[in-house]
């Protein structure tokens, strides 16, 4: 599967002589996806640097003078995600690799320690780990209401559990908290998603099953092969799409993602 992805981010840099940007919107190149082509355009032109973090994300850094600034990105990404095994036994948490083990612990927006009893009551009947994660996504899709006007970017998994509404970021935090409460390592993922309505960056999650990370959409709508990953973290705080040092006003974000046919 090949996806054509892109975004346009516009800013007005205010007062300060310059503003420093770190953009985390470049598609990853890893064992499950490969960047075939990409284009990066900064207006006005500025010096840029691409670095890679410990989770594989490719970050672009630049410093921009006061005034208007636009960052535009476009890429073709080949996605090939392996199918989930027919049966997935529970891992022994004490035997998990240490970098994986940290994804079983609570984090700022995924208070999995508050969900232990709830998660087992809802999903403990599923003995297979893959079935548990699929059941989590199906439960979230059936029980949460998409409500873009009720979240301010600070809602946690517990807030979402109580309010039963939010956006994909909130859906993902709740899914991750449920997984961790069941001792399934899970992490937050940001990406481009073909078929998303309305089109925007999309939050989803990966669960560590059968010795590998497997991608799931908590809205239970987007197939894993239709998602191009750009960022990963314990929750949204460590997978920010942009980090800005300086005073700026932002224009509306424009995002595109579509399956390449023919």
FENQUI-V658808 format. One record per residue. N is the residue number from 1. OMEGA is omega in radians with two decimals (NA if undefined). Layout:
n = {N/N}
omega = {OMEGA/OMEGA}
This chain:
n = {1/2/3/4/5/6/7/8/9/10/11/12/13/14/15/16/17/18/19/20/21/22/23/24/25/26/27/28/29/30/31/32/33/34/35/36/37/38/39/40/41/42/43/44/45/46/47/48/49/50/51/52/53/54/55/56/57/58/59/60/61/62/63/64/65/66/67/68/69/70/71/72/73/74/75/76/77/78/79/80/81/82/83/84/85/86/87/88/89/90/91/92/93/94/95/96/97/98/99/100/101/102/103/104/105/106/107/108/109/110/111/112/113/114/115/116/117/118/119/120/121/122/123/124/125/126/127/128/129/130/131/132/133/134/135/136/137/138/139/140/141/142/143/144/145/146/147/148/149/150/151/152/153/154/155/156/157/158/159/160/161/162/163/164/165/166/167/168/169/170/171/172/173/174/175/176/177/178/179/180/181/182/183/184/185/186/187/188/189/190/191/192/193/194/195/196/197/198/199/200/201/202/203/204/205/206/207/208/209/210/211/212/213/214/215/216/217/218/219/220/221/222/223/224/225/226/227/228/229/230/231/232/233/234/235/236/237/238/239/240/241/242/243/244/245/246/247/248/249/250/251/252/253/254/255/256/257/258/259/260/261/262}
omega = {3.08/3.13/2.99/-3.04/3.09/3.07/3.04/-3.12/-3.11/-3.10/2.93/-3.13/-2.99/2.88/-3.07/-3.13/3.14/2.99/3.14/-3.11/2.88/-3.13/3.11/-3.09/3.11/3.13/3.10/2.88/-3.12/-3.06/-3.09/3.06/-3.05/3.10/-3.13/-3.11/3.03/-3.13/3.12/-3.13/3.05/-3.14/-0.01/3.14/3.07/3.08/-3.13/3.09/3.08/3.11/-3.13/3.13/-3.03/-3.13/3.07/-3.14/3.08/-3.05/3.07/-3.14/3.10/3.08/-2.94/3.11/3.12/-3.12/-3.13/3.12/3.09/3.06/-3.12/-3.10/3.06/-3.12/2.92/-3.02/3.07/-3.08/3.11/-3.10/-3.13/3.12/3.08/3.10/-3.11/3.11/-3.13/3.12/3.11/3.03/2.97/-3.08/3.13/-3.14/3.13/3.01/-3.05/3.09/3.12/-3.05/-3.10/-3.13/2.98/-3.01/3.09/3.04/-3.00/-3.07/-3.13/-3.05/-3.03/3.12/3.12/-3.02/-3.00/-3.10/-3.12/-3.09/-3.13/3.11/-3.10/-2.94/-3.12/-3.14/3.12/-3.09/-3.14/-3.09/3.09/3.10/3.11/-3.10/3.08/3.12/3.09/3.13/-3.14/3.13/-3.14/3.12/-3.07/-2.96/3.12/3.13/3.09/-3.05/-3.06/-3.06/-3.09/-3.12/3.14/-3.14/-3.14/3.13/-3.14/3.11/-3.14/3.06/-3.12/3.10/-3.12/-3.05/3.14/3.09/3.13/3.12/-3.03/3.08/-3.13/3.08/-3.10/3.12/3.13/3.12/3.13/3.13/3.09/-3.12/-3.11/3.09/3.09/-3.11/3.02/3.09/-3.12/3.14/-3.13/3.14/3.00/-3.11/2.99/-3.10/3.09/3.13/-3.13/3.09/-0.07/-3.08/3.14/2.90/-3.04/3.04/3.07/-3.10/3.04/3.04/-3.13/-3.04/3.08/3.07/3.14/3.08/-3.13/-3.05/3.11/3.03/-3.09/3.03/3.09/-3.11/-2.98/3.09/-3.14/-3.14/3.13/-3.12/3.04/-3.06/3.06/-3.10/3.10/3.10/3.10/2.95/-3.03/-3.11/-3.11/3.10/-3.11/-3.14/3.07/2.99/-3.01/3.02/-3.07/-3.13/-3.12/2.88/-3.08/3.03/3.08/-3.13/3.06/-3.10/3.06/3.03/-3.11/3.07/3.10/3.13/3.09/NA}
